[in-house]
Amino acid sequence: MGCLSRCEDCPGMAVTLALHEDKTYTLTRESLSGHNEVETLKGKLRFTDESKQKIELVNVATRNLLYVDLDKQLLEIRQDQSGKSYQMQSDFLLGKLS
C-alpha cells in the first residue's frame, strides 16, 4: 500500500506499507522536504477489534493506528490515542500498489 497523494511538490511525507501474512509489516517513510533520511521500520502488527478492520503497528511511535477498508482496498492512518480520522482524511489514505 502506498500514499495516494504522493506528489513531487508535496511538502509532506511519502509512505509505503507492506502487510505480510505472518502479521508483520514493513513501513517506509520518506520526508519529501529532503530534511530527513528515508526511514524503514519492520515489526509485528495486531488487530485491535474483532472485525479485523483496525490495526496497530507495534513499535511505531506515531501514526501507528490504521483502519482497513477492504471494499475500497484502502488503509487510513488514524490519529494517535483516539483512533479517529484526521480532519484532512484524504491526506492519510494508503491505496493498494500494483
C-alpha positions in Angstrom: 0.0 0.0 0.0 1.3 3.5 -0.8 0.3 7.1 -0.3 -2.4 8.2 -2.8 -1.3 11.8 -2.7 2.4 11.2 -3.4 3.4 14.3 -5.4 6.8 15.7 -6.2 5.9 19.2 -4.9 4.3 17.8 -1.7 6.0 19.1 1.5 4.7 16.1 3.5 5.7 12.5 3.9 5.5 9.7 1.4 4.5 6.4 3.0 4.8 2.8 1.7 3.4 0.0 3.9 3.5 -3.7 3.2 1.4 -6.0 5.4 2.5 -9.6 5.4 0.5 -12.8 6.0 2.5 -13.6 9.1 1.1 -10.5 10.8 4.3 -8.4 10.3 4.8 -5.2 8.4 7.4 -3.2 6.5 6.8 0.6 6.7 8.9 3.1 4.7 8.5 6.8 5.4 10.2 9.4 3.3 10.2 13.1 4.1 9.5 14.9 0.8 11.2 18.1 2.1 14.5 16.2 1.9 15.4 17.1 5.5 15.4 13.6 6.8 16.7 10.2 5.7 14.3 7.5 4.5 13.1 5.5 7.5 12.2 1.8 7.2 10.6 0.1 10.1 9.7 -3.6 10.4 7.7 -5.3 13.1 4.6 -7.1 14.2 1.0 -5.8 13.7 -2.0 -6.6 15.8 -5.7 -6.3 15.2 -7.5 -4.2 17.8 -11.0 -5.2 17.0 -12.9 -8.4 16.3 -13.8 -7.4 12.7 -10.0 -7.0 11.9 -10.5 -3.6 10.4 -8.4 -1.8 13.0 -4.6 -2.4 13.0 -1.9 -1.3 15.3 1.7 -1.3 14.1 3.7 -2.5 17.1 6.9 -0.5 17.9 5.9 2.5 15.7 5.7 5.6 18.0 3.4 7.8 16.0 0.7 7.4 13.3 0.6 3.7 14.1 -3.2 3.2 14.0 -4.8 2.1 10.8 -8.3 1.4 9.6 -8.8 -1.1 6.8 -11.5 -0.7 4.1 -11.4 -3.9 2.1 -14.2 -2.8 -0.3 -12.1 0.1 -1.5 -8.8 -1.6 -0.8 -7.6 1.4 1.3 -5.8 1.8 4.6 -6.4 5.0 6.5 -3.9 6.3 9.0 -5.7 7.3 12.2 -5.0 9.8 14.9 -2.7 8.7 17.8 -4.5 7.8 21.0 -8.1 8.4 19.8 -8.0 6.3 16.6 -10.3 8.9 14.9 -9.9 10.1 11.3 -7.8 13.2 10.6 -9.6 16.3 9.5 -7.9 16.2 6.1 -8.7 12.4 5.8 -7.7 12.2 2.1 -4.1 13.0 3.0 -3.9 9.9 5.3 -5.1 7.2 2.9 -2.9 4.5 1.5 -4.0 2.7 -1.7 -3.0 -0.7 -2.9 0.0 -0.6 -5.3 0.1 -3.0 -8.2 
